[in-house]
Amino acid sequence: MAKTQKKKEKEPDITFFHDDLLHAPADGSEAFLKGWKCKKCGQLDFPKLTPCPNCWGSEFEMVPLSRTGTLYSCTDIYIGAPGMKTPYIFGYIDLPENLRIFAQLEGEVDTFKCNETVELTTGTIGINNDGLPITSYKFKKVSQQ
């Protein structure tokens, strides 16, 4: 009598916001990045660094970061990572809190310039192993009104 083996189901590729990075309210209000201020020395970091690299403190308070910043540098990517549709753009954004954030930029290649004002948005940054979109923070040009 032959034993039948049960085929193991594939584990889903679970991709999610990291709670320490981004607050994206379900009610549709504006998302914001989470800065982490050391309660011992006051150093502000993004992302959260444990322990604090300045004083080795281990207690932090969350500080909502500014939604706009200045594009420090950027690059257009034509040969990308798996799960990311090319071309796409990455850049460093300087926030008023004296933090430099690395993020994907939303827009067309060859359209961003250093020192432009950009603002936080959320959107698809790639596709996971199950073919589902990975949503996270991005920055885009500030809308001209």
C-alpha positions in Angstrom: 0.0 0.0 0.0 1.6 3.2 -1.1 1.5 6.3 1.1 0.2 9.4 -0.5 2.2 12.5 0.4 0.3 15.7 1.0 1.8 18.4 -1.1 3.0 21.3 1.1 1.3 24.5 0.3 3.5 27.4 -0.7 3.9 30.0 2.1 2.6 33.4 1.0 5.2 36.2 0.4 4.1 38.5 3.2 5.2 42.1 2.5 4.1 44.9 4.6 4.8 48.4 5.8 7.4 48.4 8.6 5.5 50.0 11.5 8.6 51.9 12.6 8.9 53.7 9.2 5.6 54.9 8.0 2.2 55.8 9.4 -0.4 55.5 6.6 -3.9 56.0 8.2 -6.7 53.8 6.8 -9.0 56.8 7.0 -7.2 58.4 4.0 -5.6 61.3 6.0 -2.0 62.1 5.1 0.7 59.6 5.7 3.9 60.6 7.5 7.3 59.1 8.1 8.2 58.3 11.7 11.3 59.8 13.2 12.6 58.4 16.4 14.0 60.7 19.1 16.2 59.2 21.8 14.8 60.1 25.2 18.3 60.1 26.7 20.2 62.4 24.4 17.6 63.8 21.9 19.1 62.5 18.7 16.6 62.1 15.9 17.0 59.2 13.5 15.2 57.6 10.5 14.9 54.7 10.5 14.9 53.8 14.2 18.3 52.8 15.3 18.5 50.6 18.4 20.5 51.3 20.5 20.9 55.0 19.9 24.2 55.4 18.1 25.0 58.6 20.0 24.5 57.5 23.6 23.5 53.8 23.6 20.0 54.8 24.9 17.2 52.3 24.4 14.1 54.5 24.9 12.6 56.5 22.0 9.6 58.7 21.2 8.1 58.8 17.8 8.2 62.2 16.0 6.2 62.8 12.8 8.6 64.0 10.2 7.9 66.8 7.7 6.1 65.7 4.5 8.2 67.9 2.3 12.0 68.1 1.7 14.7 69.1 -0.8 16.0 66.6 -3.3 19.8 66.3 -2.5 20.6 63.8 -5.4 18.9 61.3 -7.6 19.6 58.6 -10.2 17.5 57.0 -12.9 17.7 53.2 -12.8 17.3 51.3 -16.1 18.5 47.8 -15.1 16.7 47.1 -11.8 16.2 44.6 -9.1 13.8 41.7 -9.5 10.2 42.7 -9.0 10.8 46.3 -9.9 9.6 47.6 -13.2 12.3 49.7 -14.9 13.0 52.5 -15.3 12.6 53.9 -11.8 14.2 56.6 -9.8 15.9 56.7 -6.4 17.0 59.8 -4.5 18.2 61.3 -1.2 15.8 63.9 0.3 16.9 66.4 2.9 14.2 67.0 5.5 14.0 70.1 7.7 14.7 68.0 10.7 18.3 67.6 9.5 17.7 64.1 8.3 18.6 62.7 4.8 16.1 60.1 3.6 16.7 57.5 0.9 13.6 56.8 -1.1 12.1 55.9 -4.5 10.8 58.9 -6.4 7.5 58.9 -8.2 7.6 60.4 -11.7 9.3 60.1 -15.1 13.0 59.5 -15.5 15.2 62.5 -16.4 12.7 65.0 -14.9 14.1 65.4 -11.3 16.8 68.0 -10.5 18.8 68.6 -7.3 17.4 71.2 -5.0 13.8 70.7 -6.1 11.1 70.5 -3.4 9.5 67.0 -3.1 6.7 65.7 -0.9 5.9 62.4 0.7 3.4 60.1 -1.0 2.7 56.3 -0.9 2.6 54.0 -3.8 3.8 50.7 -5.3 7.6 50.3 -5.1 7.8 46.7 -6.5 6.1 43.4 -6.8 6.5 40.6 -4.3 7.1 36.9 -5.1 3.4 36.2 -5.3 2.9 39.0 -7.9 1.3 41.4 -5.5 2.2 45.1 -5.2 4.5 46.2 -2.4 3.3 49.6 -1.2 5.5 51.9 0.8 6.7 55.5 1.0 8.0 57.5 -2.0 8.6 61.1 -2.8 7.2 63.1 -5.7 7.5 66.7 -7.0 5.4 69.2 -5.2 2.3 69.9 -7.2 2.2 73.4 -8.8 -1.2 75.0 -8.0 
